Amino acid sequence: MRIDILSIFTDSYFAPLQDSILKRAQEQNLISILYHNLRDYTTDFHKTVDDRPYGGGPGMVFKPEPLYKAIRDIAKDGCTMIMPSPEGTVLGQDTVKKLAVQPHLFFICGHYEGIDARISDLFPIEKISIGDYVITSGSLATMIIIDAVVRQIPGVVGCGESVEQDSFYSGLLDHPHYTRPAEFMGLKVPEVLLSGNHKEIEQWRFEQSQSLTKSKRPDLWLKYIRLQDDIQFKNKEK
Ligand SMILES: C[S@@+](CC[C@H](N)C(=O)[O-])C[C@H]1O[C@@H](n2cnc3c(N)ncnc32)[C@H](O)[C@@H]1O
């Protein structure tokens, strides 16, 4: 997968994308990330990317000209253009999975008050929100989206760190995890995990996932139950 990032920050801002699992994914050529600085598309001496908002009010807005030039230069046929934005579809596992099978993602990162609205009229840009709160920069949101998406690409997460067992993959939250010692501050690891009986361990983990989802995320639980009903119905029809 090719990933382009257009922002006002230099590569060093994106340090989390250059470490750990994402670093390995790039070393294995499973993904390549290209950074583009919006200031390189300006024409004035001060490399101005922003201006005051029409109508007044606080903050600055990204000017359309450098963005237009940059997008025309970077976007290729078949690339998916994404703009992190509080008004976008809230990121969830469905969107993550959909993005993970795309060959080319292009992130357009806002900052300050945002981006001149005409840019999203001119290009087919998908807006994605990382939740109902405001952060300082689209570049930060971009890193979160990329991390979630790249984890889903086959081969990125090694054996022993299975993505399939993560929360949300199957529609349920993950089960609790324990490691040595078997007793800590008087608290014991559940007996079944020490039994060596893999079938029973798997069953216990599944039940824990179910009850955690039911109690902590009733909305997810309802979605999961509906999906299971649909699967059963379709299997009966076959
Ligand atoms: C300070 S915010 C601008 C907030 C904007 N004035 C508003 O109230 O919606 C600057 C940039 O951060 C990014 N951003 C902020 N919150 C976000 C969220 N929840 N999801 C995705 N991107 C976000 C967007 O790219 C936005 O243009």
The ligand as an ORCA input file, in Angstrom:
! r2SCAN-3c Opt
* xyz 0 1
  C      -8.336     22.615     15.841
  S      -9.011     21.515     14.679
  C     -10.264     22.484     13.909
  C     -11.572     22.278     14.551
  C     -12.731     22.964     13.844
  N     -12.671     24.369     14.015
  C     -14.008     22.420     14.411
  O     -14.468     22.900     15.441
  O     -14.526     21.446     13.837
  C      -7.751     21.413     13.434
  C      -7.764     20.159     12.595
  O      -7.631     19.024     13.429
  C      -8.270     17.905     12.822
  N      -9.225     17.331     13.793
  C      -9.650     17.890     14.954
  N     -10.493     17.079     15.607
  C     -10.604     15.960     14.855
  C     -11.355     14.752     14.979
  N     -12.152     14.533     16.000
  N     -11.219     13.833     13.999
  C     -10.421     14.037     12.944
  N      -9.694     15.169     12.759
  C      -9.789     16.119     13.695
  C      -8.942     18.418     11.550
  O      -8.103     18.104     10.463
  C      -9.007     19.894     11.789
  O      -8.998     20.611     10.583
*
